[in-house]
Every structure is written in C-alpha cells, then in structure tokens.
Amino acid sequence: MASLKDIKRKVGAVQKTSQINTRYEHVAASKFKSAQVRMENFRPYAGKFMDVLNSLALRVENISHPLWLSAIPERLG
C-alpha cells in the first residue's frame, strides 16, 4: 500500500500537471485570437485582390490554357 507521503506527492504532481495544461490552453487561446485578428485585418486586402483578379479575367478574350478549363473527373473502375 502507498504511504501518505507517496499519495501527497502524486496529488501534487497531478495539480502541477493541471496548472501546466491550463497555461497551455491560455497560450493556445492567445495565439488563436491573434490569428483571428490578422485574418480580419487581411479581409480588405483580399477583397481588393479579388476585384483586381476579376477585372483582369474580364479583359481576357480567349481562355485556351488547360488550367483555365474545367476538368471533367473520370470515373474509376
């Protein structure tokens, strides 16, 4: 049977692990929030970029490049 000292040490280790996990969750939440802010700040640039691409696409008369054509998937088997 485990002694009282062993049980207290195990409880202390579990508490320390819980503290570490909580801190990791806080770090992850902070990184996620900063990534969200960066994405929200990028939206105006993405919209303008899409406008530029659309205006360029409208100026193209003949779409003959194979990457511009829609692919028809072939059935296997």
Secondary structure as UniProt FT lines:
FT   HELIX           4..59
FT   TURN            66..68
//
